[in-house]
């Protein structure tokens, strides 16, 4: 039994899809979300920069006295999960492992694809994790750098989005895959477009639900669940432009967001 | 007569179009370029964040003993030019004023458009400067947030780029404009696409040449030209992933780039 909050961070608002699932599956828990909007996007930055940003974001959330850290960004999970897990004094979860589990549960043909940012795909972490869990799985890993800006422009259903999805994904159609992991929190908003390009028989997989289940199991096993609280507090921080964050966040998070605090970066 | 270098900064590689023009028009001058790749893009950040980044970049260049600072990024020029001009101990130039001068020289109908990032257009600085110089000019200011990522993905000539340009610019066709300022250093790479959407009679204007002329005039008037040097040194810094910077930079800068140094940010 523990009433401390759970902390989450992402480069922007996308990680709120994880927070939404946490709020649904752990309705007693206080949640604190940090969107690192001053330094977004992470997907085209170097491994060193992403690791530095992740360490800094975690330090801020630790100051908020969290009991569990969830790295709600695939790029940061890919590059910083092990470093944070090994160095932080609290348990740490990422979205990478839940994503891989969901993907392997979904495939029958053992031929799958992973879509992510340039940094996520270049990290090779999804490829390694899948091979580790099932060496016979054939993996097609594709970076789709324009998907995030398309979603942020609200053009996810525009004909241009379809052409760009064709550009990235048309080569997959001849590969006999049956499941695709959307390994970036923005990509679910392009679900209809991606499905149209890949065809209706392909299953599109997201890690949010699986990640929340894992968080619940972990807190239960460590006896850290908040079992009595009936009015959870949701607090939001952004490292730049809290008003814009608040505005965009409504697309991703169904609960009220009365205020977003500025988390001022050291520089 | 002064042999100190000229300093330039941009969020990424785009400002090298200004550096290229400086190298052509001031072939004796040493030049130092800083690309703030750890914090790019600037175009979707807040005025406060952009100002902080600009101040930090300038402080770094001042440590390199520069004699003139050129803000080679339209977003940073729009938000930080006056603050830097008022506070730095050396002369400062931006790309905003040279851009406006070029635009007003190009128009006959006095109906013009300015294309830039969300932050540049929201600053209203181009609109004010144009009105100040010619109150009768009719201005259409349009932000085009997807142009930068399209160029960075190398898709500037893809059909999707044309559809996105149509999305942003088609409303201009009925406005009887005759000149358009490309108020972002990435946009000249979309010149063919923009021209195709707007039609052949529209003149597309960039500030690079005008900015270099202004730099030369300023250095001459202050007696700061380097008049004897015959082998200028060009030095490059990036705040993230110097190798990627070096690779991309070749699109924008025609001289050899033997090395790019990492400028490590305080965080």
Contacts between the chains, C-beta under 8 A, distances in Angstrom:
chain1	res1	chain2	res2	distance
A	37	B	45	7.7
A	38	B	39	7.3
A	38	B	45	6.7
A	38	B	49	5.2
A	39	B	38	7.2
A	39	B	39	6.0
A	44	B	152	7.5
A	45	B	37	7.8
A	45	B	38	6.7
A	45	B	240	5.6
A	45	B	241	7.1
A	46	B	240	5.1
A	46	B	241	4.0
A	46	B	244	7.4
A	48	B	240	7.6
A	49	B	38	5.2
A	49	B	240	4.6
A	49	B	241	7.3
A	52	B	267	6.8
A	56	B	267	5.8
A	145	B	149	6.7
A	145	B	152	7.4
A	145	B	153	5.5
A	146	B	146	7.7
A	146	B	149	5.6
A	146	B	150	7.0
A	146	B	153	5.6
A	146	B	155	7.2
A	149	B	145	6.7
A	149	B	146	5.6
A	149	B	149	4.3
A	150	B	146	7.0
A	152	B	44	7.5
A	152	B	145	7.4
A	153	B	145	5.5
A	153	B	146	5.6
A	155	B	146	7.2
A	155	B	164	7.5
A	155	B	167	7.3
A	158	B	163	7.2
A	158	B	164	7.9
A	158	B	167	6.8
A	159	B	163	5.6
A	160	B	160	4.5
A	160	B	163	4.0
A	160	B	164	4.9
A	160	B	167	7.0
A	163	B	158	7.3
A	163	B	159	5.7
A	163	B	160	4.0
A	163	B	163	6.7
A	164	B	155	7.5
A	164	B	158	7.9
A	164	B	160	4.9
A	167	B	155	7.3
A	167	B	158	6.8
A	167	B	160	7.0
A	240	B	45	5.6
A	240	B	46	5.1
A	240	B	48	7.6
A	240	B	49	4.5
A	241	B	45	7.0
A	241	B	46	4.0
A	241	B	49	7.3
A	244	B	46	7.4
A	265	B	267	6.4
A	266	B	266	6.0
A	266	B	267	4.6
A	267	B	52	6.8
A	267	B	56	5.8
A	267	B	265	6.4
A	267	B	266	4.6
A	267	B	267	5.7
